[in-house]
Amino acid sequence: MKKHFLLIAFIIASTFTVVAQDKQSLEATALSMYNNTVAGNYEAVASGTYPKIFEVLPKEKMMESLKNMLNGDGYSLMLLKADPKFEYGPVKKVGDGQYCLVKHDLVMKMTFKDPVGDPESKEMIENFKKAMQTNDITFEAKSNSFTIKKRADVVFASDKITKNQWKYMNRAGDKLMEKMFGAEVLKQLGI
């Protein structure tokens, strides 16, 4: 009886250790994703991205899009380092994979080359609110820039496709998310 109790205690302790290590790995990957994104290290961002996305969007196109986003037609965009305030949802096991919805703060500064007037800035703020799904947008006339703060949703996955390493994908349209992860994963994550 004593041997069975010790064996059960060992199995329980081992399970909690694996879960704790896996959570540490998830947190380290999330922090790395955030730091690489803010630093503009898009090679590292791409290597941490959920690989199935490259079936839809080739890696080269993704890299080009990320770089073009920073220097668009008439504006430049800079991601500002801030406290990401990570919020980790529960890790859900679906099939052979583990999935987690992680939320974090993201702060961007969009500076325009041509002066933006007061009426135009108000209209642009309303457009940014809809497009970026946030209400925290301010315009600073002196620097001719908008500061946009939003809460980003990122799905982290550790499955056969990722060779059981945590990889991530920003939350996108429902059809694309379902194509990447399947309906059951999205249901379990509350998406």
C-alpha positions, 0 to 999 in steps of 0.5 A: 500500500505504501509503495502504491501511495509513493508511486501515485505521489510521484506521478502527481508531482511529475505531472505538476512539474511538466505543467509548470515547465510547459507554462514557463516555456509558454511565457518565455515564448510570449515574451520573446514574441513581444520583444522581437515584434517591438524590436522589428526583428521580423526574422525571429517573429516569422520563425516563431509563427505557427508554421501552417500559416505559410501554406496560406501566406508564404514566409517571404510575403509575410516578411515583406508585408511586415516591413511595408507596414512600418513604412507605408505610403505617407506614414511610418509606424513604430511599435513602442516598448511598454509593459505588455501585461500578459494575460494567459488563458488556460492551456487547453489540450485538444487532440495531441496539441496544447493551445492557449489564448494569450492577450497583451498590450501593444502600443504603436505610434503612426507618424504622417509625413504630411500635416494632419489637420484637426477635422481630418485627425478626428475622422482618422481616429474614428477609422483607426478605432474601427480598424484596430478594434480599440478606443485608446487612440490619441493624436499629437499635432506637434509630432503629427502622429497618432498613438494607438494602444490596443489589447492583442489576442494571440493563439499559442499552439504546441502540437505535431505541426510545431514539433511540440514547441510553442508557436504563435499566430495573431488572432485573425478572421474566423475562417482563417483561424478555423483553417489553422487550428480547427473548430474544436480548438477555437471552441475550447479557447472561447474564440 
